[in-house]
Amino acid sequence: MGFKPSKSKITVGEWNYQENQIYLQFMIENINDFLTEKSRRKTKVFFRLSKILKKRTPDQCRSHHQKLQLKYKDDLYSIIGEVHKKIQKSIAQ
């Protein structure tokens, strides 16, 4: 039995300022859980993140992270820097 928010409550599309801020904070607090695919699976990191975000599914959280992983070759500190830049850009607008 998985965590599935009702379809009417799921957000689709680009991640907003608050979602990126929560993702960034969660990633910093749980950095060891993001180090390898094995640790991500074992700790169910995307399931836990989706429970915090409420309007994003674990699949959406994983996809968001994977897109950044591909861009930065799994360098977590570069991913953190990119998300931080996105947040700053949102604040400036």
N, C-alpha and C positions, 0 to 999 in steps of 0.2 A: 504494500500500500504506500504509494508515493505522495508527495506534497504537490497538489495541483490546485492553484487558485482558480476560481470560476473564470470562464473565458471573458466575462464582462469586466473583470477587474484586472486583467493582464494588460500591461502597457506594451506596445509594439513600437518599433522604430528606434531612432537615435536615443541614446541615454542622456538624460537631463543632468543639470548641475547637481541636484541632491543625490541622484543615483551614483554619479561618479564620485561624489564626496564620500558616500557610504562605502563604495567599492574600494576607494583608496584607503580609508581608515581601516576597513576590514583586512585588506591585504597587508598593511603595515603591522597590524596586531597579530596576524596569523601567517607571517612570511614563511615560516618553516613548512607550513601546509601547502605552499605554492611551489616549493623547490623542484619537485619531480612529479611526473604523472602518477607514479605509484603513491606518493604521499597525498596528492589531490584526491585520488580515488579512495584511499584508506580512510581519510578524515572527512570525506563527503563535503569538501569545502564549498562547492557550488550549491549544494542543497542548503547548507547553513547560511550562505550569503542570500539565497533566495528567500529564506524565512525572514531575514532582516529587511530585505527590500520590499517584500510582500506583493508587489505588482510585477515581479519578474520571476520566470521559472528557472529551475536549475539549468536547463538547456540554454536559455538566454544568457545566463551568467557565464556559463562555460564558453559559449560562442564569443561573448564580449572579450573574455580573457584570451581566447585562442587567436583572435584577430590581432591583438596587441603582441602576443607571443610570436606570431609569424613575422610581424614587422620588426621586432627587436630581438629575434633569435633567442628567446627565453631568458633574456637578461632582465631580471626582476627590477633592478634599480632603474633601468631605462624605462620600463613599463610604468613604474611609479612616477618618474619624471614626466612622462607623456600625459598621464592622467592628471597630474598636478597642473600642467600647462593648460589642459582642456578646462579645468575648473577656473583657473585664472582668466582665461579667455571669456568664459561665461560671466564671470563677475564684471569684467570690463564692459560687456555689452549691456 
